[in-house]
């Protein structure tokens, strides 16, 4: 928060900040990321503004069939980088059937602000055999990018059918040697949820990643072939959501007026691929 994924824009003269605009207002963000091929090239902003923040008012409580933990980050204007004042409330609940993570962002300031929420969990392939692991992403389009070193969107959304990006098969498709660092959209929902699954048949293990909030519009997946994990990131927005490349496309940033809130809710449940 307040933006998952990348934001690209002109750099400040000292090269430490990225400059972008929202509704004509200038936003200055830390230039904290760069191309994987060339550290001096195309620095940009990445993964939001609470990476070093700790929750306050942390408390646990018993709930039916489990326990929950709550916390708050009084993010304010995110260190001078954002357009209003924000409070972030977190609830993580572990019960017999599931793990639920809920985040609420509330504009407690005096001005409208853009807001998007996401996460960046690495889901392990317990068997250590990534090639046979199955990924299911219920999406019909994927964002075109310039390359896998920058991962900057071009503004074009490509149909996944007939491409390596088609993971719509109900059981999923084997990861094999496919490299992924891509953003899927036009998400199909089951009982209101975006149901992404990662299955490891060799260890009879699978996990549903259920995006329950209607504002979740995209899924970023990062899966390097040499690693035994897949990062599955259900989020509100496309990459570079303020970028001119998107034209009039709704990039998923929610406008929070003063006093308004938005919720991000994702649930994890386990399953056995053979059943």
VOLO-715472 format. One record per residue (C-alpha): residue in three letters; y, x, z. Coordinates in nm, 4 decimals. Each point is the difference from the previous one (the first is absolute). Layout:
residues N
atom type: Ala | py: Y | px: X | pz: Z
...
end
This chain:
residues 275
atom type: Unk | py: 0.0000 | px: 0.0000 | pz: 0.0000
atom type: Unk | py: 0.2538 | px: -0.0830 | pz: -0.1286
atom type: Unk | py: -0.1531 | px: 0.1132 | pz: -0.3303
atom type: Unk | py: -0.3590 | px: 0.0989 | pz: -0.0745
atom type: Unk | py: -0.0655 | px: 0.2276 | pz: -0.2973
atom type: Unk | py: 0.2515 | px: 0.2084 | pz: -0.1944
atom type: Unk | py: 0.3717 | px: -0.0395 | pz: -0.0640
atom type: Unk | py: 0.1479 | px: 0.2071 | pz: -0.2815
atom type: Unk | py: 0.3668 | px: 0.0672 | pz: -0.0673
atom type: Unk | py: 0.2711 | px: 0.2630 | pz: -0.0408
atom type: Unk | py: 0.0037 | px: 0.2714 | pz: 0.2639
atom type: Unk | py: 0.2947 | px: 0.0806 | pz: 0.2221
atom type: Unk | py: 0.1761 | px: 0.3325 | pz: -0.0735
atom type: Unk | py: -0.1960 | px: 0.1727 | pz: 0.2768
atom type: Unk | py: -0.3319 | px: -0.1375 | pz: -0.1339
atom type: Unk | py: -0.0926 | px: -0.1548 | pz: 0.3342
atom type: Unk | py: 0.0615 | px: -0.3671 | pz: -0.0802
atom type: Unk | py: -0.0904 | px: -0.2549 | pz: -0.2640
atom type: Unk | py: 0.2715 | px: -0.2445 | pz: -0.1050
atom type: Unk | py: -0.0920 | px: -0.3531 | pz: -0.1073
atom type: Unk | py: 0.1624 | px: -0.3442 | pz: -0.0043
atom type: Unk | py: -0.0867 | px: -0.3508 | pz: 0.1112
atom type: Unk | py: 0.2220 | px: -0.2898 | pz: -0.1051
atom type: Unk | py: 0.2774 | px: 0.2467 | pz: -0.0763
atom type: Unk | py: -0.0202 | px: 0.1686 | pz: 0.3421
atom type: Unk | py: -0.0855 | px: 0.3693 | pz: 0.0245
atom type: Unk | py: -0.3047 | px: 0.1087 | pz: 0.2012
atom type: Unk | py: -0.0503 | px: 0.3684 | pz: 0.0867
atom type: Unk | py: -0.3561 | px: 0.1018 | pz: 0.0883
atom type: Unk | py: -0.1732 | px: 0.3238 | pz: 0.1029
atom type: Unk | py: -0.1392 | px: 0.1917 | pz: -0.2982
atom type: Unk | py: -0.3262 | px: 0.0723 | pz: 0.1814
atom type: Unk | py: -0.2526 | px: 0.0162 | pz: -0.2851
atom type: Unk | py: -0.0455 | px: 0.1809 | pz: -0.3286
atom type: Unk | py: -0.2273 | px: 0.0401 | pz: -0.3006
atom type: Unk | py: -0.3433 | px: 0.1329 | pz: 0.0908
atom type: Unk | py: 0.0249 | px: 0.2408 | pz: -0.2949
atom type: Unk | py: 0.3496 | px: 0.1399 | pz: 0.0633
atom type: Unk | py: 0.1655 | px: -0.0137 | pz: 0.3461
atom type: Unk | py: 0.3417 | px: 0.0622 | pz: -0.1589
atom type: Unk | py: -0.0238 | px: -0.2969 | pz: -0.2369
atom type: Unk | py: 0.1004 | px: -0.3636 | pz: 0.0467
atom type: Unk | py: 0.0308 | px: -0.0237 | pz: 0.3757
atom type: Unk | py: -0.0057 | px: -0.3612 | pz: 0.1157
atom type: Unk | py: -0.0302 | px: -0.2250 | pz: 0.3043
atom type: Unk | py: -0.3463 | px: -0.0996 | pz: 0.1202
atom type: Unk | py: -0.1757 | px: -0.2164 | pz: 0.2618
atom type: Unk | py: 0.2973 | px: -0.1531 | pz: 0.1782
atom type: Unk | py: 0.2089 | px: 0.0959 | pz: 0.3005
atom type: Unk | py: -0.2149 | px: -0.0351 | pz: 0.3148
atom type: Unk | py: -0.2464 | px: 0.2852 | pz: -0.0518
atom type: Unk | py: 0.1131 | px: 0.1780 | pz: 0.3177
atom type: Unk | py: 0.0768 | px: -0.3070 | pz: 0.2137
atom type: Unk | py: -0.1934 | px: -0.1134 | pz: 0.3052
atom type: Unk | py: -0.0394 | px: -0.3599 | pz: 0.1126
atom type: Unk | py: 0.1674 | px: -0.1167 | pz: 0.3175
atom type: Unk | py: -0.1033 | px: -0.2692 | pz: 0.2472
atom type: Unk | py: -0.3674 | px: 0.0634 | pz: -0.0775
atom type: Unk | py: -0.2327 | px: -0.2456 | pz: 0.1745
atom type: Unk | py: -0.3602 | px: -0.1117 | pz: -0.0239
atom type: Unk | py: -0.1461 | px: -0.3390 | pz: 0.0761
atom type: Unk | py: -0.3360 | px: -0.1714 | pz: -0.0101
atom type: Unk | py: -0.0482 | px: -0.2593 | pz: -0.2721
atom type: Unk | py: -0.3038 | px: -0.2120 | pz: -0.0901
atom type: Unk | py: -0.2838 | px: 0.2384 | pz: -0.0980
atom type: Unk | py: 0.2146 | px: 0.3104 | pz: 0.0181
atom type: Unk | py: 0.3260 | px: 0.1670 | pz: 0.0867
atom type: Unk | py: 0.3394 | px: 0.0539 | pz: -0.1603
atom type: Unk | py: 0.2761 | px: 0.2578 | pz: 0.0261
atom type: Unk | py: 0.3655 | px: -0.0735 | pz: -0.0698
atom type: Unk | py: 0.3048 | px: 0.2174 | pz: -0.0468
atom type: Unk | py: 0.3539 | px: 0.0025 | pz: -0.1336
atom type: Unk | py: 0.2086 | px: 0.2482 | pz: -0.1959
atom type: Unk | py: 0.3729 | px: -0.0669 | pz: 0.0241
atom type: Unk | py: 0.0610 | px: 0.1637 | pz: -0.3346
atom type: Unk | py: 0.3685 | px: -0.0879 | pz: -0.0232
atom type: Unk | py: 0.1322 | px: 0.1259 | pz: -0.3331
atom type: Unk | py: -0.2930 | px: 0.2414 | pz: -0.0355
atom type: Unk | py: 0.2019 | px: 0.3075 | pz: 0.0879
atom type: Unk | py: 0.3021 | px: -0.1000 | pz: -0.2050
atom type: Unk | py: -0.1986 | px: -0.0539 | pz: -0.3196
atom type: Unk | py: -0.0163 | px: -0.3819 | pz: -0.0140
atom type: Unk | py: 0.2427 | px: -0.2885 | pz: -0.0480
atom type: Unk | py: -0.0436 | px: -0.1970 | pz: 0.3227
atom type: Unk | py: -0.1759 | px: 0.0168 | pz: 0.3369
atom type: Unk | py: -0.3754 | px: -0.0664 | pz: 0.0310
atom type: Unk | py: -0.2539 | px: -0.0596 | pz: 0.2752
atom type: Unk | py: -0.3679 | px: 0.0535 | pz: -0.0796
atom type: Unk | py: -0.2707 | px: -0.1721 | pz: 0.2040
atom type: Unk | py: -0.3649 | px: 0.1040 | pz: -0.0207
atom type: Unk | py: -0.3229 | px: -0.1704 | pz: 0.1056
atom type: Unk | py: -0.3429 | px: 0.1588 | pz: -0.0493
atom type: Unk | py: -0.2889 | px: -0.2192 | pz: 0.1127
atom type: Unk | py: -0.3647 | px: 0.1083 | pz: 0.0170
atom type: Unk | py: -0.2531 | px: -0.2810 | pz: 0.0319
atom type: Unk | py: -0.3700 | px: -0.0448 | pz: -0.0718
atom type: Unk | py: 0.0490 | px: -0.1007 | pz: -0.3637
atom type: Unk | py: 0.3098 | px: 0.1939 | pz: -0.1043
atom type: Unk | py: 0.2928 | px: 0.2334 | pz: 0.0485
atom type: Unk | py: 0.3351 | px: -0.1691 | pz: -0.0644
atom type: Unk | py: 0.3247 | px: 0.1879 | pz: -0.0508
atom type: Unk | py: 0.3226 | px: -0.2001 | pz: -0.0029
atom type: Unk | py: 0.3512 | px: 0.1384 | pz: -0.0414
atom type: Unk | py: 0.3193 | px: -0.2055 | pz: 0.0157
atom type: Unk | py: 0.3328 | px: 0.1381 | pz: -0.1207
atom type: Unk | py: 0.3093 | px: -0.1851 | pz: 0.1249
atom type: Unk | py: 0.3557 | px: 0.0588 | pz: -0.1157
atom type: Unk | py: 0.1967 | px: 0.0162 | pz: 0.3261
atom type: Unk | py: 0.3151 | px: 0.1253 | pz: -0.1687
atom type: Unk | py: 0.2915 | px: -0.1624 | pz: -0.1792
atom type: Unk | py: -0.0777 | px: 0.0730 | pz: -0.3654
atom type: Unk | py: -0.2813 | px: -0.0851 | pz: -0.2446
atom type: Unk | py: -0.2566 | px: 0.2717 | pz: -0.0557
atom type: Unk | py: -0.3031 | px: 0.0650 | pz: -0.2227
atom type: Unk | py: -0.3353 | px: 0.0283 | pz: 0.1740
atom type: Unk | py: -0.3560 | px: 0.0871 | pz: -0.0953
atom type: Unk | py: -0.2993 | px: 0.0773 | pz: 0.2187
atom type: Unk | py: -0.3230 | px: 0.1843 | pz: -0.0693
atom type: Unk | py: -0.2456 | px: 0.2467 | pz: 0.1490
atom type: Unk | py: -0.1932 | px: 0.3106 | pz: -0.1030
atom type: Unk | py: -0.3518 | px: -0.0039 | pz: 0.1520
atom type: Unk | py: -0.2819 | px: 0.2247 | pz: -0.1229
atom type: Unk | py: -0.3320 | px: -0.1866 | pz: -0.0110
atom type: Unk | py: -0.2937 | px: 0.2379 | pz: 0.0235
atom type: Unk | py: -0.3105 | px: 0.0039 | pz: -0.2190
atom type: Unk | py: -0.2487 | px: 0.0531 | pz: 0.2874
atom type: Unk | py: -0.2890 | px: 0.1208 | pz: -0.2182
atom type: Unk | py: 0.2096 | px: 0.2798 | pz: -0.1502
atom type: Unk | py: -0.1034 | px: -0.1142 | pz: -0.3485
atom type: Unk | py: 0.3237 | px: -0.1216 | pz: -0.1552
atom type: Unk | py: -0.1438 | px: -0.0427 | pz: -0.3488
atom type: Unk | py: -0.2059 | px: -0.3049 | pz: 0.0963
atom type: Unk | py: 0.2699 | px: -0.1588 | pz: 0.2194
atom type: Unk | py: 0.1185 | px: -0.3340 | pz: -0.1387
atom type: Unk | py: 0.3635 | px: -0.1091 | pz: -0.0152
atom type: Unk | py: 0.1104 | px: -0.3577 | pz: -0.0662
atom type: Unk | py: 0.3680 | px: -0.0746 | pz: -0.0703
atom type: Unk | py: 0.0720 | px: -0.3632 | pz: -0.0972
atom type: Unk | py: 0.2885 | px: 0.0775 | pz: -0.2352
atom type: Unk | py: 0.0549 | px: -0.0456 | pz: -0.3729
atom type: Unk | py: 0.2828 | px: 0.2519 | pz: -0.0499
atom type: Unk | py: 0.0785 | px: 0.3575 | pz: 0.0964
atom type: Unk | py: 0.3344 | px: 0.1799 | pz: -0.0125
atom type: Unk | py: 0.0303 | px: 0.2681 | pz: -0.2655
atom type: Unk | py: 0.1131 | px: 0.3370 | pz: 0.1383
atom type: Unk | py: 0.1409 | px: 0.3144 | pz: -0.1581
atom type: Unk | py: -0.2753 | px: 0.2284 | pz: 0.1354
atom type: Unk | py: -0.2121 | px: 0.0610 | pz: 0.3094
atom type: Unk | py: 0.2199 | px: 0.2888 | pz: 0.1184
atom type: Unk | py: 0.3113 | px: -0.2189 | pz: 0.0464
atom type: Unk | py: -0.1554 | px: -0.3513 | pz: -0.0028
atom type: Unk | py: 0.3308 | px: -0.1529 | pz: -0.1127
atom type: Unk | py: -0.0290 | px: -0.3509 | pz: -0.1501
atom type: Unk | py: 0.1268 | px: -0.0564 | pz: -0.3543
atom type: Unk | py: 0.0727 | px: -0.3695 | pz: 0.0624
atom type: Unk | py: -0.2901 | px: -0.1189 | pz: -0.2168
atom type: Unk | py: -0.2928 | px: -0.1995 | pz: 0.1397
atom type: Unk | py: -0.3246 | px: 0.0498 | pz: -0.1901
atom type: Unk | py: -0.2988 | px: -0.2378 | pz: -0.0116
atom type: Unk | py: -0.2978 | px: 0.1582 | pz: 0.1728
atom type: Unk | py: -0.2666 | px: -0.1697 | pz: -0.2119
atom type: Unk | py: -0.1991 | px: 0.2547 | pz: -0.1975
atom type: Unk | py: 0.1593 | px: 0.2979 | pz: 0.1763
atom type: Unk | py: -0.1018 | px: 0.2359 | pz: 0.2804
atom type: Unk | py: 0.2282 | px: -0.2042 | pz: 0.2262
atom type: Unk | py: -0.2153 | px: -0.3125 | pz: -0.0184
atom type: Unk | py: -0.1546 | px: -0.0406 | pz: 0.3461
atom type: Unk | py: -0.0265 | px: -0.3787 | pz: -0.0161
atom type: Unk | py: -0.3825 | px: -0.0170 | pz: 0.0005
atom type: Unk | py: -0.1008 | px: -0.2017 | pz: 0.3090
atom type: Unk | py: -0.2186 | px: 0.2806 | pz: 0.1401
atom type: Unk | py: 0.2546 | px: 0.2623 | pz: -0.1019
atom type: Unk | py: -0.0252 | px: 0.2944 | pz: -0.2361
atom type: Unk | py: -0.1288 | px: 0.3484 | pz: 0.0863
atom type: Unk | py: 0.2739 | px: 0.2544 | pz: 0.0645
atom type: Unk | py: -0.2091 | px: 0.2688 | pz: -0.1708
atom type: Unk | py: 0.2401 | px: 0.2830 | pz: -0.0997
atom type: Unk | py: 0.3041 | px: -0.2249 | pz: -0.0521
atom type: Unk | py: 0.3316 | px: 0.1236 | pz: 0.1409
atom type: Unk | py: 0.2278 | px: -0.2767 | pz: 0.1218
atom type: Unk | py: 0.3556 | px: -0.0075 | pz: 0.1286
atom type: Unk | py: 0.1022 | px: -0.3339 | pz: -0.1445
atom type: Unk | py: 0.1668 | px: -0.3295 | pz: 0.0809
atom type: Unk | py: -0.1681 | px: -0.3315 | pz: -0.0873
atom type: Unk | py: 0.1751 | px: -0.3358 | pz: -0.0250
atom type: Unk | py: -0.0467 | px: -0.3577 | pz: -0.1207
atom type: Unk | py: -0.2356 | px: -0.0317 | pz: 0.2945
atom type: Unk | py: -0.2658 | px: -0.2704 | pz: 0.0170
atom type: Unk | py: -0.0483 | px: -0.1597 | pz: 0.3425
atom type: Unk | py: -0.3102 | px: -0.1392 | pz: 0.1680
atom type: Unk | py: 0.0757 | px: -0.2631 | pz: 0.2635
atom type: Unk | py: 0.3567 | px: 0.1286 | pz: -0.0009
atom type: Unk | py: -0.0924 | px: 0.3653 | pz: 0.0495
atom type: Unk | py: 0.0098 | px: 0.3060 | pz: -0.2251
atom type: Unk | py: -0.3569 | px: 0.1204 | pz: 0.0588
atom type: Unk | py: -0.0373 | px: 0.3682 | pz: -0.0878
atom type: Unk | py: -0.3403 | px: 0.1461 | pz: 0.0869
atom type: Unk | py: -0.1430 | px: 0.3486 | pz: 0.0338
atom type: Unk | py: -0.3802 | px: 0.0169 | pz: 0.0190
atom type: Unk | py: -0.2266 | px: 0.2972 | pz: 0.0628
atom type: Unk | py: -0.3487 | px: -0.1256 | pz: -0.0940
atom type: Unk | py: -0.1595 | px: 0.3332 | pz: 0.0973
atom type: Unk | py: 0.0928 | px: -0.0650 | pz: 0.3628
atom type: Unk | py: -0.0193 | px: -0.3811 | pz: -0.0220
atom type: Unk | py: 0.3671 | px: -0.0176 | pz: 0.1001
atom type: Unk | py: 0.2890 | px: -0.1997 | pz: -0.1406
atom type: Unk | py: 0.3468 | px: -0.1086 | pz: 0.1075
atom type: Unk | py: 0.2209 | px: -0.2868 | pz: -0.1126
atom type: Unk | py: 0.3734 | px: 0.0777 | pz: 0.0037
atom type: Unk | py: 0.1525 | px: -0.3486 | pz: 0.0049
atom type: Unk | py: 0.3700 | px: -0.0343 | pz: -0.0758
atom type: Unk | py: 0.0973 | px: -0.3279 | pz: 0.1652
atom type: Unk | py: 0.3781 | px: -0.0035 | pz: -0.0475
atom type: Unk | py: 0.1274 | px: -0.1668 | pz: -0.3185
atom type: Unk | py: 0.2606 | px: 0.2778 | pz: -0.0354
atom type: Unk | py: -0.2773 | px: 0.2534 | pz: -0.0712
atom type: Unk | py: 0.0433 | px: 0.0372 | pz: -0.3758
atom type: Unk | py: -0.1587 | px: 0.3374 | pz: -0.0757
atom type: Unk | py: -0.2847 | px: 0.2290 | pz: 0.1035
atom type: Unk | py: 0.0351 | px: 0.3782 | pz: -0.0250
atom type: Unk | py: -0.3283 | px: 0.1924 | pz: -0.0081
atom type: Unk | py: -0.0209 | px: 0.3760 | pz: 0.0428
atom type: Unk | py: -0.3473 | px: 0.1426 | pz: -0.0622
atom type: Unk | py: -0.0382 | px: 0.3707 | pz: -0.0858
atom type: Unk | py: -0.3503 | px: 0.0804 | pz: -0.1343
atom type: Unk | py: -0.0462 | px: 0.2995 | pz: 0.2311
atom type: Unk | py: 0.0577 | px: -0.2026 | pz: 0.3174
atom type: Unk | py: -0.2305 | px: -0.2400 | pz: 0.1836
atom type: Unk | py: 0.2609 | px: -0.2686 | pz: 0.0610
atom type: Unk | py: 0.2063 | px: -0.2592 | pz: -0.1800
atom type: Unk | py: 0.3516 | px: -0.0918 | pz: 0.1140
atom type: Unk | py: 0.0513 | px: -0.3739 | pz: -0.0510
atom type: Unk | py: 0.3607 | px: -0.1012 | pz: 0.0548
atom type: Unk | py: 0.0861 | px: -0.3703 | pz: -0.0107
atom type: Unk | py: 0.3770 | px: -0.0248 | pz: -0.0234
atom type: Unk | py: 0.2848 | px: -0.2252 | pz: -0.1067
atom type: Unk | py: 0.1404 | px: 0.2077 | pz: -0.2832
atom type: Unk | py: -0.0418 | px: 0.2005 | pz: -0.3160
atom type: Unk | py: 0.0732 | px: 0.3715 | pz: 0.0052
atom type: Unk | py: 0.3690 | px: 0.0901 | pz: -0.0413
atom type: Unk | py: 0.1040 | px: -0.3618 | pz: 0.0702
atom type: Unk | py: 0.3736 | px: 0.0642 | pz: -0.0543
atom type: Unk | py: -0.0564 | px: 0.1852 | pz: -0.3281
atom type: Unk | py: 0.1738 | px: -0.1022 | pz: -0.3220
atom type: Unk | py: -0.3329 | px: 0.0249 | pz: -0.1838
atom type: Unk | py: -0.0992 | px: -0.3403 | pz: 0.1418
atom type: Unk | py: 0.2890 | px: -0.1903 | pz: -0.1543
atom type: Unk | py: -0.0050 | px: -0.3593 | pz: 0.1266
atom type: Unk | py: -0.3573 | px: 0.0233 | pz: 0.1378
atom type: Unk | py: -0.0452 | px: -0.1129 | pz: 0.3594
atom type: Unk | py: -0.1167 | px: 0.3259 | pz: 0.1580
atom type: Unk | py: -0.1046 | px: -0.1588 | pz: 0.3297
atom type: Unk | py: 0.2862 | px: 0.1025 | pz: 0.2283
atom type: Unk | py: 0.0798 | px: -0.2890 | pz: 0.2327
atom type: Unk | py: 0.3647 | px: -0.0775 | pz: 0.0752
atom type: Unk | py: 0.0475 | px: -0.0457 | pz: 0.3742
atom type: Unk | py: 0.3177 | px: -0.1796 | pz: 0.0946
atom type: Unk | py: 0.1322 | px: 0.0493 | pz: 0.3555
atom type: Unk | py: -0.2339 | px: -0.1643 | pz: 0.2497
atom type: Unk | py: -0.2853 | px: -0.0338 | pz: -0.2494
atom type: Unk | py: -0.3492 | px: 0.1504 | pz: 0.0274
atom type: Unk | py: -0.2925 | px: 0.0827 | pz: -0.2260
atom type: Unk | py: -0.3641 | px: 0.0592 | pz: 0.1001
atom type: Unk | py: -0.2660 | px: 0.2318 | pz: -0.1397
atom type: Unk | py: -0.3562 | px: -0.0836 | pz: 0.1074
atom type: Unk | py: -0.3210 | px: 0.1773 | pz: -0.1046
atom type: Unk | py: -0.3507 | px: -0.0574 | pz: 0.1369
atom type: Unk | py: -0.3028 | px: 0.2308 | pz: -0.0143
atom type: Unk | py: -0.3540 | px: -0.1388 | pz: 0.0111
atom type: Unk | py: -0.3337 | px: 0.1741 | pz: -0.0509
atom type: Unk | py: -0.2867 | px: -0.0966 | pz: -0.2279
atom type: Unk | py: -0.3316 | px: 0.1406 | pz: -0.1221
atom type: Unk | py: -0.0028 | px: 0.0516 | pz: -0.3795
atom type: Unk | py: -0.3659 | px: -0.0889 | pz: -0.0287
atom type: Unk | py: 0.0494 | px: -0.3491 | pz: 0.1465
end
